[in-house]
Every structure is written in structure tokens, then in C-alpha cells.
């Protein structure tokens, strides 16, 4: 079992300032789902691998009144304990975690939180506090205001980590920004898009700019289309109430998939510093015109063919007759020299046939003449599961033949890096926030630019009640016309049925 995480000694060369020993991390919304499933396991992961500053303390804050014992049980619920060493580490970690309960809209609770933090900090002259807001969007602004008013250290520093949704369109996102900005500086805010913490997403810039042959062919002259696919096997089961207000486009496309697209399409940054990277990301977003509804298809899942899996609208938490899309395919364009005319296809859906997230860069056809029907090259970056990069290429079939065969250059992480642990996205991002490194967080102008691209489409879909998503069976590949839609943008679904990846040997092992 891979046990080592490789990490930079500290935020070197970035100009970022790390939280010093003895800082406090406050998890707001500590009794909620996000905190127990993601935040605390990530904090524990960082502690386990020795990546936390020394003597850090973690304080949970939420409305629920509970004993420290209950709090400890709750936050360790999702932490896996493969052996005794980890059990001992968990005990040490739990001893660092305390809890304060209070309301989100009253000063008293936040004042008790500050009193508790002061007790921990003792006679320290400078106090450093990181506030992680694992909170529903409706209390977001008010909590940020209360923290600033009641919990901001008199001397030292404070940072807040905030989670999506950052509004539901351009206007509401700007409103949210406007309510945060007078009280928190951009430097203090860390907007999480957890896809930016995923190992393979972080690898995109290295693959592109660290390999001359990719760099040389990474443009409209050689690339026919780029497809970014997000598939989940499960529907909204029980979470439909939340999902219905957003739909798949707001839930994963305007943020996670657009972030991946930006990394694929941006120009080479001057350096790996946060601002240089984010400047290039904003530049490419600004070159993207708003989405034309003609370039969009939407779907909603129906019952599975055998009737065992429910339709989206069978979920009790979903309003009857909802038109909310659970599937969408959207084609975007980038009006710059590098990408003019290349379709970037974002595809995302719930209740599909498989669970994966991948980028598929399809190259152009080789010049015809000597070959007949030779498939195109494809570079696939598989973000999850089973992180890997593989390049589909043509070779001669071995033997006394000139037949060609599709094969691949294959970098599958669990084979090549079998002794290294791939950090969880939240571990990577919380560590960045501790280190003060903004590179993998969303800047305000980046958020604004991304909403500008999507908002007209979202309003068009919201307002035109005659547009209904096409039904697709639970567990299928999506609406039936999907392949024709993709083909109309030049995407060739090559070798279906004959090409299999990863290769399975006769003994069934990879
Ligand atoms: C979240 C969405 O942001 O990302 C969920 O709200 C989605 O609907 C999730 O399931 C996917 O994240 P991951 O890391 O499981 O791919």
C-alpha cells in the first residue's frame, strides 16, 4: 500500500507566507457533511504525513450542541484506520480538535469562539487563524462578516477558505464578491474548486510545458477537438433538493470542468507563481465567447430499463415536473491564434454507465494516401479513477504484414508510482492555503470571467420553459443523439469495440 506523499519542504519560490507553528484552523460547519467527509479527513491526512505546521490546533464551530466526545466521533467517522500506527495518530489528532457551538448570525457565538481561541493561544503576541467555511451558501456572507467582526486577530493574520457555489450567475456571484470584498482582501480569500487539487489536473501544466513534443503540437494545426468528460454512476439520490436549484451545468461544468479546460488551453505562464498562472487562466477565459445554445444539448435521467433505478423526478426531494438537466454536452470555442476553430466539448452527467473524469485530446487525421482508415491519435488524461495518461498511437502489427494496430504509450500511476500515495484534492488544497499559496484557488476576476461565459445560456434555459431535457435511461451513456451531436463537431469515436484500454492480459491482471 502506497504510504509516502512527496511534498515541497514549504511554499518555496512562490513568495507565499506559511502559517507559523501554533496557528489555529477553525472549521465552520463542523457538524456538516462536507466537514466530516472531506475537511477533517484531509486535515488528518496532513497531520499523518507530517505536513502541518507544529502545534496547530483545530477548532470546530457549528450550530449543533454536542459534547466533545460526540464531536470527536463525528469527525473521525470517515477516517480509515488500516493499522495501529494510524489509530495512534488519530488519537493524537483528535486531541488537537476542540469544539464550540453557536449560531451563524449572532455575535455571541463568535465571541465564545474567540474566547476559546484566545485560551488556546495564551500569551502569544501574534495570532494566525485560518477559517474553513464548510457552510451552506445561505449563511456564507453573514458568517464571513461575523468572523471579521468578532474573530479577526488584533495582530497576526487571518485567511478564509470558501467553497462553491459562488453564486448562481454573474449577478449573484458579483453580489457575493461585493459583500466579501470590503471586509476580506483577495489575498486573505481562498476560493476552493477541489478539481484544482486533483493530482492529474495539477499535472496538466507539467505535461504541456515540460514536454517539447506536446508543446509543439498543442494547437489548431494538429488538434481536432478536446473533450472533457465527467461521468457519475449514481443519480442525485436524496440530494435532489440541493441539486435541483443548480443543475449539472452549475454543479460541475461552470466550475470544475471549465477549470480543467482552462489548464488545457491557457498559454505558458511566465512562472509557476500564483498570479502568473491565474493571469493566463483569466486571459484564455476572456477569449471565450458566451455559449451559443445551438451548441448545447441537455438531458435528464429516467428510470433504468429494468425499472430498478429511479428517474430523477422520482426523487422525493425534487419538485414534480422539474426541467433540471442532469446531463449536458456543451461546445465552447476560444478565439485566439492557438485554438481558433477547435471545439472544446464539455460533457457531464449523473446516473450514467460509468464513473470517470477524463480529458481526451483528439489529433487530426494523418494525411491520406498511404493509409486507409487509420485512426487518429488521442491523448487521454484520466483524472479519476486510476490516474493515468495514455497516448493512442498507430503501430505496425508485428509479423509479415503491413497492417496497422492501435496501441498506446501508457503511464498508469499505480504501476509507475506504486510506492507513492496520491494526495486527496482537499489535502493538497488545505496545505496550499496553510502555505499561503493561491495558485490552485480561483481568483475573483477568474470567477467573473467564467460566469460571463455561462450566464446567458443558464438564463436562456431557466427562462424558456418549453425547453425540456431529453430523457436518458439511468445507467446509459446519455441521450441517444449524443454521438451524432459529437460527430457534428468532428469528433470521431474511433475503434469502438476493437480498442480496449487498459489492456487486460490473459490472467486478468493489468
Ligand atoms: C461536487 C458536486 O462539486 O463535485 C457533486 O457538487 C459532484 O455533484 C462532485 O458529485 C464530484 O467531485 P469528485 O471529486 O467526486 O469528482
Boltz pocket constraint, residues with backbone or C-beta under 6 A from the ligand:
constraints:
  - pocket:
      binder: B
      contacts: [[A, 194], [A, 232], [A, 251], [A, 252], [A, 357]]
      max_distance: 6.0
